[in-house]
Amino acid sequence: MIRLGDPLWLLLITGALIFALNGWLEGTAERSIRLSPEARAVIIENQRAVLGRTPTAGEVKRLERQWFVDELLFREALEDSVHLFNSEVRAAAIEAMRIRVTGTLPAPEPAALVNYYAEHLERYQAEPAVWFSHVYLQNESDATAALLGQLRAGSTIAGDRFWQGSEFSGSSRSMLRGLFGNSFVEALWSAPLDRWSGPLASKHGWHFVRPTRRLPARQLRFAEVTAEVESDYLVTIINARVDAFVADRAAAYDLEMPPVTVPVP
């Protein structure tokens, strides 16, 4: 049985939405509802994928009836501006229109990806990273100078349990900022290597830290980020096509904006 969260349902829903949008865009003033042979074939093929077999004549009739109901409700929803009040419906319609405008994208040429990477080097950098151990204490009163002395003397102190563990390897500054807070990260980067320091305050409590290695930011090689570069390159093409479509159609709309009522930073 296919659940609502399964990818196949997303495919079916998106496909239906695109067909509905297509019909509506081709003639919103027309009140007739017509199931084209092409749309009917897609509906049958989708049902074949769900059932694992060709649907029967009775099942096809039920599918056609459901298509009619959905199409009528969709048109009524547009007339009632449901998409203006339901953010999920609005987002789905916008995404379906972006797919329609963009069309099928060809596989990018390797040279184009290399050029894109070279033009946007600042996007493809590894952040500074650090390796460190820490002893976590929930209460400030437990984070004593005596405890720091024991750690420096080689004693093993368990501390309180920290949900992310006591060892961090190659953690980036941004990840640690999100986890511990900026003041903790700045103090951690200033702490001497291979020596216990602290206590450092974080948004979780108090920490004695022992950093063992740091790496500065570095430029990532193209081979390390090829997939990311390709994704960014395709997004750039998609945005350019959408911008061209909007520029072509913008003259057909009267744009009205309410006056600004709050200061713009």
VEXBAVEX-235205 format. One record per residue (C-alpha): residue number from 1; residue in one letter; chain; x, y, z. Coordinates in Angstrom, 1 decimal. Example, Ala and Ser with C-alpha at 12.3 -4.5 7.8 and 13.67 -1.06 7.14 Angstrom:
2
<pt 1,"A","A",<12.3,-4.5,7.8>>;
<pt 2,"S","A",<13.7,-1.1,7.1>>;
***
This chain:
265
<pt 1,"M","A",<0.0,0.0,0.0>>;
<pt 2,"I","A",<1.3,3.5,-0.9>>;
<pt 3,"R","A",<1.3,6.0,1.9>>;
<pt 4,"L","A",<0.8,9.7,1.5>>;
<pt 5,"G","A",<4.4,10.4,2.4>>;
<pt 6,"D","A",<5.8,8.1,-0.3>>;
<pt 7,"P","A",<7.7,9.7,-3.2>>;
<pt 8,"L","A",<5.3,8.2,-5.7>>;
<pt 9,"W","A",<2.4,10.2,-4.3>>;
<pt 10,"L","A",<4.5,13.3,-4.6>>;
<pt 11,"L","A",<5.1,12.5,-8.3>>;
<pt 12,"L","A",<1.4,11.8,-8.9>>;
<pt 13,"I","A",<0.2,15.0,-7.1>>;
<pt 14,"T","A",<2.8,17.2,-8.9>>;
<pt 15,"G","A",<1.9,15.7,-12.2>>;
<pt 16,"A","A",<-1.8,16.3,-11.7>>;
<pt 17,"L","A",<-1.1,19.9,-10.5>>;
<pt 18,"I","A",<1.0,20.6,-13.6>>;
<pt 19,"F","A",<-1.8,19.3,-15.9>>;
<pt 20,"A","A",<-4.4,21.3,-14.1>>;
<pt 21,"L","A",<-2.3,24.5,-14.2>>;
<pt 22,"N","A",<-1.7,23.9,-17.9>>;
<pt 23,"G","A",<-5.4,23.7,-18.6>>;
<pt 24,"W","A",<-6.1,26.7,-16.5>>;
<pt 25,"L","A",<-3.4,28.9,-18.0>>;
<pt 26,"E","A",<-4.5,28.1,-21.5>>;
<pt 27,"G","A",<-8.0,29.5,-20.9>>;
<pt 28,"T","A",<-9.2,30.6,-17.5>>;
<pt 29,"A","A",<-12.3,32.1,-18.9>>;
<pt 30,"E","A",<-13.4,28.9,-20.5>>;
<pt 31,"R","A",<-16.0,27.0,-18.4>>;
<pt 32,"S","A",<-15.8,23.7,-20.2>>;
<pt 33,"I","A",<-13.8,20.8,-18.6>>;
<pt 34,"R","A",<-12.1,18.6,-21.1>>;
<pt 35,"L","A",<-9.8,15.6,-20.4>>;
<pt 36,"S","A",<-7.3,15.5,-23.3>>;
<pt 37,"P","A",<-6.1,12.1,-24.6>>;
<pt 38,"E","A",<-2.6,12.9,-23.5>>;
<pt 39,"A","A",<-3.7,13.7,-19.9>>;
<pt 40,"R","A",<-5.9,10.5,-19.9>>;
<pt 41,"A","A",<-2.9,8.4,-21.0>>;
<pt 42,"V","A",<-0.8,9.9,-18.2>>;
<pt 43,"I","A",<-3.5,9.1,-15.6>>;
<pt 44,"I","A",<-3.7,5.5,-16.8>>;
<pt 45,"E","A",<0.0,5.1,-16.8>>;
<pt 46,"N","A",<0.3,6.5,-13.3>>;
<pt 47,"Q","A",<-2.4,4.0,-12.1>>;
<pt 48,"R","A",<-0.5,1.2,-13.8>>;
<pt 49,"A","A",<2.6,2.2,-11.8>>;
<pt 50,"V","A",<0.6,2.1,-8.6>>;
<pt 51,"L","A",<-1.2,-1.2,-9.2>>;
<pt 52,"G","A",<1.6,-3.0,-11.1>>;
<pt 53,"R","A",<-0.9,-3.9,-13.9>>;
<pt 54,"T","A",<-3.1,-2.2,-16.5>>;
<pt 55,"P","A",<-6.3,-0.8,-14.8>>;
<pt 56,"T","A",<-9.6,-2.3,-15.8>>;
<pt 57,"A","A",<-12.3,-0.4,-17.8>>;
<pt 58,"G","A",<-14.2,0.2,-14.5>>;
<pt 59,"E","A",<-11.1,1.5,-12.8>>;
<pt 60,"V","A",<-10.4,3.8,-15.7>>;
<pt 61,"K","A",<-14.0,5.2,-15.4>>;
<pt 62,"R","A",<-13.4,5.8,-11.7>>;
<pt 63,"L","A",<-10.1,7.6,-12.5>>;
<pt 64,"E","A",<-11.8,9.8,-15.0>>;
<pt 65,"R","A",<-14.6,10.7,-12.5>>;
<pt 66,"Q","A",<-12.0,11.5,-9.9>>;
<pt 67,"W","A",<-10.1,13.6,-12.4>>;
<pt 68,"F","A",<-13.3,15.6,-13.2>>;
<pt 69,"V","A",<-14.0,16.1,-9.5>>;
<pt 70,"D","A",<-10.4,17.3,-8.8>>;
<pt 71,"E","A",<-10.4,19.5,-11.9>>;
<pt 72,"L","A",<-13.7,21.2,-10.9>>;
<pt 73,"L","A",<-12.5,21.7,-7.3>>;
<pt 74,"F","A",<-9.2,23.0,-8.5>>;
<pt 75,"R","A",<-10.8,25.6,-10.7>>;
<pt 76,"E","A",<-13.2,26.7,-8.0>>;
<pt 77,"A","A",<-10.3,27.0,-5.6>>;
<pt 78,"L","A",<-8.5,29.3,-8.0>>;
<pt 79,"E","A",<-11.6,31.4,-8.4>>;
<pt 80,"D","A",<-12.0,31.6,-4.6>>;
<pt 81,"S","A",<-8.3,32.5,-4.3>>;
<pt 82,"V","A",<-7.6,29.6,-2.0>>;
<pt 83,"H","A",<-3.9,29.7,-3.0>>;
<pt 84,"L","A",<-3.6,33.2,-1.4>>;
<pt 85,"F","A",<-4.5,31.8,2.0>>;
<pt 86,"N","A",<-2.9,28.4,2.0>>;
<pt 87,"S","A",<0.9,28.7,1.8>>;
<pt 88,"E","A",<1.4,25.0,0.9>>;
<pt 89,"V","A",<-1.0,25.3,-2.1>>;
<pt 90,"R","A",<0.6,28.5,-3.2>>;
<pt 91,"A","A",<4.1,27.0,-3.0>>;
<pt 92,"A","A",<3.1,23.9,-4.9>>;
<pt 93,"A","A",<1.6,26.0,-7.7>>;
<pt 94,"I","A",<4.6,28.2,-7.9>>;
<pt 95,"E","A",<7.0,25.2,-8.0>>;
<pt 96,"A","A",<4.9,23.6,-10.7>>;
<pt 97,"M","A",<5.0,26.7,-12.8>>;
<pt 98,"R","A",<8.7,27.0,-12.4>>;
<pt 99,"I","A",<9.1,23.4,-13.7>>;
<pt 100,"R","A",<6.9,24.3,-16.7>>;
<pt 101,"V","A",<8.8,27.5,-17.4>>;
<pt 102,"T","A",<12.2,25.8,-17.0>>;
<pt 103,"G","A",<11.6,22.8,-19.2>>;
<pt 104,"T","A",<14.1,19.9,-19.5>>;
<pt 105,"L","A",<17.6,21.0,-18.7>>;
<pt 106,"P","A",<20.4,19.4,-20.7>>;
<pt 107,"A","A",<23.4,17.9,-18.8>>;
<pt 108,"P","A",<25.9,20.6,-18.4>>;
<pt 109,"E","A",<29.2,20.5,-20.3>>;
<pt 110,"P","A",<32.3,19.8,-18.0>>;
<pt 111,"A","A",<34.0,23.0,-19.3>>;
<pt 112,"A","A",<30.9,25.0,-18.3>>;
<pt 113,"L","A",<31.1,23.6,-14.7>>;
<pt 114,"V","A",<34.8,24.3,-14.4>>;
<pt 115,"N","A",<34.3,27.9,-15.6>>;
<pt 116,"Y","A",<31.4,28.3,-13.1>>;
<pt 117,"Y","A",<33.6,27.0,-10.3>>;
<pt 118,"A","A",<36.4,29.4,-11.2>>;
<pt 119,"E","A",<34.0,32.3,-11.3>>;
<pt 120,"H","A",<32.6,31.5,-7.8>>;
<pt 121,"L","A",<35.6,30.3,-5.8>>;
<pt 122,"E","A",<34.4,32.0,-2.7>>;
<pt 123,"R","A",<31.4,29.6,-2.5>>;
<pt 124,"Y","A",<33.6,26.5,-2.4>>;
<pt 125,"Q","A",<35.8,26.9,0.7>>;
<pt 126,"A","A",<36.2,24.7,3.7>>;
<pt 127,"E","A",<35.7,26.5,7.0>>;
<pt 128,"P","A",<38.3,26.5,9.7>>;
<pt 129,"A","A",<38.0,23.3,11.7>>;
<pt 130,"V","A",<39.1,22.0,15.1>>;
<pt 131,"W","A",<39.6,18.7,17.0>>;
<pt 132,"F","A",<39.0,18.8,20.7>>;
<pt 133,"S","A",<37.9,17.0,23.9>>;
<pt 134,"H","A",<35.8,18.5,26.5>>;
<pt 135,"V","A",<34.4,17.8,30.0>>;
<pt 136,"Y","A",<30.9,19.2,30.3>>;
<pt 137,"L","A",<29.4,20.5,33.6>>;
<pt 138,"Q","A",<25.8,21.7,33.9>>;
<pt 139,"N","A",<26.4,23.8,37.0>>;
<pt 140,"E","A",<29.0,26.6,37.2>>;
<pt 141,"S","A",<29.7,25.7,40.8>>;
<pt 142,"D","A",<31.1,22.4,39.7>>;
<pt 143,"A","A",<33.6,23.9,37.2>>;
<pt 144,"T","A",<36.3,24.6,39.7>>;
<pt 145,"A","A",<40.0,25.5,39.4>>;
<pt 146,"A","A",<40.8,22.3,41.3>>;
<pt 147,"L","A",<39.0,20.3,38.6>>;
<pt 148,"L","A",<41.1,22.0,35.9>>;
<pt 149,"G","A",<44.2,21.1,37.9>>;
<pt 150,"Q","A",<43.2,17.4,38.0>>;
<pt 151,"L","A",<42.7,17.4,34.3>>;
<pt 152,"R","A",<46.1,19.0,33.6>>;
<pt 153,"A","A",<47.7,16.4,36.0>>;
<pt 154,"G","A",<46.3,13.6,33.8>>;
<pt 155,"S","A",<43.2,12.6,35.7>>;
<pt 156,"T","A",<40.2,11.3,33.9>>;
<pt 157,"I","A",<37.0,13.3,34.7>>;
<pt 158,"A","A",<33.7,12.1,33.4>>;
<pt 159,"G","A",<31.7,15.3,34.0>>;
<pt 160,"D","A",<28.0,15.4,33.1>>;
<pt 161,"R","A",<26.7,13.6,30.0>>;
<pt 162,"F","A",<26.7,15.7,26.9>>;
<pt 163,"W","A",<24.3,14.6,24.2>>;
<pt 164,"Q","A",<26.9,15.1,21.4>>;
<pt 165,"G","A",<29.7,13.2,23.2>>;
<pt 166,"S","A",<33.0,14.4,24.6>>;
<pt 167,"E","A",<35.1,14.3,21.4>>;
<pt 168,"F","A",<34.7,16.5,18.4>>;
<pt 169,"S","A",<36.8,15.8,15.2>>;
<pt 170,"G","A",<37.1,18.3,12.4>>;
<pt 171,"S","A",<34.2,20.4,13.5>>;
<pt 172,"S","A",<33.7,23.7,11.6>>;
<pt 173,"R","A",<33.3,27.1,13.2>>;
<pt 174,"S","A",<29.7,27.5,12.0>>;
<pt 175,"M","A",<28.6,24.1,13.3>>;
<pt 176,"L","A",<30.1,24.8,16.7>>;
<pt 177,"R","A",<28.6,28.3,16.8>>;
<pt 178,"G","A",<25.2,26.8,16.3>>;
<pt 179,"L","A",<25.8,24.2,19.0>>;
<pt 180,"F","A",<27.7,26.1,21.7>>;
<pt 181,"G","A",<27.4,29.8,20.8>>;
<pt 182,"N","A",<29.9,32.3,19.4>>;
<pt 183,"S","A",<31.7,33.3,22.6>>;
<pt 184,"F","A",<32.5,29.6,23.3>>;
<pt 185,"V","A",<33.9,29.2,19.7>>;
<pt 186,"E","A",<36.1,32.3,20.0>>;
<pt 187,"A","A",<37.5,31.1,23.3>>;
<pt 188,"L","A",<38.0,27.6,21.9>>;
<pt 189,"W","A",<40.1,28.9,19.0>>;
<pt 190,"S","A",<42.2,31.0,21.4>>;
<pt 191,"A","A",<42.9,28.0,23.8>>;
<pt 192,"P","A",<46.4,26.5,23.6>>;
<pt 193,"L","A",<46.7,23.1,21.8>>;
<pt 194,"D","A",<47.2,19.9,23.8>>;
<pt 195,"R","A",<46.4,21.6,27.1>>;
<pt 196,"W","A",<43.3,21.7,29.2>>;
<pt 197,"S","A",<41.7,25.1,29.5>>;
<pt 198,"G","A",<38.5,26.6,30.9>>;
<pt 199,"P","A",<35.9,26.6,32.1>>;
<pt 200,"L","A",<34.4,28.0,28.9>>;
<pt 201,"A","A",<30.7,29.1,29.1>>;
<pt 202,"S","A",<28.3,27.9,26.4>>;
<pt 203,"K","A",<24.5,28.0,26.1>>;
<pt 204,"H","A",<24.4,24.5,27.6>>;
<pt 205,"G","A",<26.6,25.0,30.7>>;
<pt 206,"W","A",<30.4,25.0,31.3>>;
<pt 207,"H","A",<33.2,23.2,29.6>>;
<pt 208,"F","A",<36.9,22.3,30.1>>;
<pt 209,"V","A",<38.4,22.0,26.7>>;
<pt 210,"R","A",<41.6,20.4,25.2>>;
<pt 211,"P","A",<42.0,21.3,21.5>>;
<pt 212,"T","A",<44.5,19.0,19.7>>;
<pt 213,"R","A",<44.4,20.2,16.1>>;
<pt 214,"R","A",<43.2,23.2,14.1>>;
<pt 215,"L","A",<43.0,23.6,10.3>>;
<pt 216,"P","A",<42.6,27.1,8.7>>;
<pt 217,"A","A",<40.1,27.8,5.9>>;
<pt 218,"R","A",<41.1,26.4,2.5>>;
<pt 219,"Q","A",<39.9,26.4,-1.0>>;
<pt 220,"L","A",<38.2,23.2,-2.0>>;
<pt 221,"R","A",<39.4,21.6,-5.2>>;
<pt 222,"F","A",<36.9,21.2,-8.1>>;
<pt 223,"A","A",<37.0,17.4,-7.7>>;
<pt 224,"E","A",<35.8,17.7,-4.1>>;
<pt 225,"V","A",<32.7,19.8,-5.0>>;
<pt 226,"T","A",<31.7,18.8,-8.5>>;
<pt 227,"A","A",<28.2,17.7,-7.5>>;
<pt 228,"E","A",<27.6,21.0,-5.6>>;
<pt 229,"V","A",<29.0,23.0,-8.5>>;
<pt 230,"E","A",<26.6,21.3,-10.9>>;
<pt 231,"S","A",<23.7,21.9,-8.6>>;
<pt 232,"D","A",<24.5,25.6,-8.3>>;
<pt 233,"Y","A",<25.1,25.9,-12.1>>;
<pt 234,"L","A",<21.7,24.4,-12.9>>;
<pt 235,"V","A",<20.0,26.6,-10.3>>;
<pt 236,"T","A",<21.5,29.6,-12.0>>;
<pt 237,"I","A",<20.1,28.4,-15.4>>;
<pt 238,"I","A",<16.7,27.8,-13.9>>;
<pt 239,"N","A",<16.6,31.3,-12.3>>;
<pt 240,"A","A",<17.7,32.9,-15.5>>;
<pt 241,"R","A",<14.8,31.2,-17.4>>;
<pt 242,"V","A",<12.3,32.1,-14.8>>;
<pt 243,"D","A",<13.5,35.7,-14.8>>;
<pt 244,"A","A",<13.2,35.9,-18.6>>;
<pt 245,"F","A",<9.7,34.5,-18.4>>;
<pt 246,"V","A",<8.7,37.0,-15.7>>;
<pt 247,"A","A",<10.3,39.9,-17.7>>;
<pt 248,"D","A",<8.3,38.8,-20.8>>;
<pt 249,"R","A",<5.0,38.6,-18.9>>;
<pt 250,"A","A",<5.4,41.5,-16.4>>;
<pt 251,"A","A",<3.9,44.1,-18.7>>;
<pt 252,"A","A",<0.6,42.3,-18.6>>;
<pt 253,"Y","A",<0.2,43.0,-14.9>>;
<pt 254,"D","A",<-0.3,46.2,-13.0>>;
<pt 255,"L","A",<1.9,46.1,-9.9>>;
<pt 256,"E","A",<0.6,47.7,-6.8>>;
<pt 257,"M","A",<2.5,47.8,-3.5>>;
<pt 258,"P","A",<1.1,49.1,-0.2>>;
<pt 259,"P","A",<3.1,51.9,1.4>>;
<pt 260,"V","A",<5.9,50.9,3.7>>;
<pt 261,"T","A",<4.6,51.2,7.3>>;
<pt 262,"V","A",<7.7,49.9,9.2>>;
<pt 263,"P","A",<11.3,51.1,8.9>>;
<pt 264,"V","A",<13.4,49.2,6.4>>;
<pt 265,"P","A",<16.8,48.3,7.9>>;
***
